[in-house]
Amino acid sequence: MGTISIMPWAFAISQGILTYLFGLIMYRVLLSPIAAFPGPFLARTTYLYEFYYNWIKCGQYYLKIEEMHQRYGPIVRVTPTELHIRDPLYYNQLFVTHAVRKSNAYSRFTQGAGFDDITAISISHDIHRIVRAPMNPFFSRSGLRRVEYRVVERVRKLSLRLESEANTGNPVNLNDAFASLATDVASAIFHEEPSNFLEDEKYNASWWEILRMGLTTVPLLVELPWIARAITTPVIKLLTERLTNWRIWDDKSRRQIQITRTRPSATAKTRSDRTVMDSLVQDTQATSILGEKGFVRLSQLIQQAGTHNVSQTLAIIVYFLLRHEDQQEALRRALEPLFAGDAAQAAPSLQQMERVPYLTACIKEGLRLAAGSLNRFPRVSPDAELSFKDWKIPKGTAISMTPYWIHMDPEVFPDPGSFNPSRWLCKPAKLATMHRHFVPFSKGSRTCLGKDLAYMQMYHALAQLFRPEMPQMTAYDTEERDVKPVLGLMFSLPELDARGLRVMVYNKTSLHTAKLRMKEVRPPKA
Ligand code: HEM
């Protein structure tokens, strides 16, 4: 009897769901403001298409999108609400500054990931501008010069640790070491009591693993229906609160806010140990928008944004330099004058290092290979319609582009998958073209806040690791697949079973013998 009485209800509910789905599909195909744009039926009608490639197949939607472009042309509808453009020359028209037009972020990209409310600092152009303004001077080149010593101290700590590893026979995971460096640097500009990840025996290996695995769940959270998200979000919140490193960072930020608040604002501006929190907390507009809770989460976001990219880029550069002795030697020779005579033990300044063309070339080549995000970056123009070729794109539409394909253009970067720093030592006209196709930090009003800090860390780290007196390294049981990103998630990652760049450190005298003995080192792939 019970079954019979439920039947009409079940029938009515399923009819209702089917009618809703039919209506939704019809709307997306025929009535949506972007209905006329080309793309596969599934991509135009459901987000599950992206979900399949990004979650089930783990970060592979960027490859599918490329296939779509081969079939449908340079503009493709990749989800019901998003267009993707494949035309490097359009990059500067999409990623623009405040002076050109407003650019909102696209909330779908991080919804459910725990940073929804402060996606890319803020979804809204106007709020983003207010919150970013007090931080800009701190992260500018001149602002960073005042805190360069904090970067130098941390890089020195790393190089001393590596020196102490010489001839011990213990491999060091440089991905983990660089991630620890980047976190300590970020903490040193946020906290007067900064973190000391570089002292951890294993460079916090398990912590980085947790974060990497966390990245793979983002597509699931983004796609989950709201009921499922309502269940998982508190669980994730609970987990992150239990994650010690996460909590320690948040506690440090909270303490720093209290310290900064009780300090007279006049002294805050001139202190030598000034932190980013001083800039934020003293700003009344930013304070009224974010408040203490928002500042803590923002500092967490900035730390996460900085750590992964710096570590991955440095690891790629070092990996290829260790694989190509000629390039490694070229770098060492280029660095020699910086460390000659009295300067042997000193750290050169950023300006001195920027004048070493081969060092700059190595960094750019690493950024091109490692930081050309495989995932797309979206922008939403809230007020103005945009044009692309003959197309008119309605205001409010999410439009994305993928840096990876711009960095991999063989017309601009011949043999684009290879690490070739010398390609950057070319004639000015060619260099200008390459720079137009070089977008590791994105552009416009939402360009990377930490770009100059990232360069500062990379210059100092590479100069120290390849200075003449530094013990030398050899790659240990590491292949290209251990370091090279192939998964286009929120950040790009190598395969999930990649082990990172492991190195052995040797004093110069024992290096030659060690190289002969290093049977376990696999040859580079052709
Ligand atoms: C090699 C290193 C780095 C690379 C390749 C990189 C890349 C990027 C890119 C491409 C974006 C823009 C995303 C978009 O267009 O939506 C971005 C944003 C951002 N990055 Fe970086 N980044 C690096 C290092 C850092 C560091 C060291 C920090 C700070 C400690 C940092 C903080 C940020 C922040 C806060 C944003 C959001 C900016 C905004 O929305 O206004 N990044 N980064």
Residues whose N, C-alpha, C, O or C-beta is under 5 A from the ligand:
A	BS01	HEM	A120 I121 A186 I302 A305 G306 N309 V310 T313 A371 F377 P440 F441 S442 S445 R446 T447 C448 L449 G450 K451 L453 A454
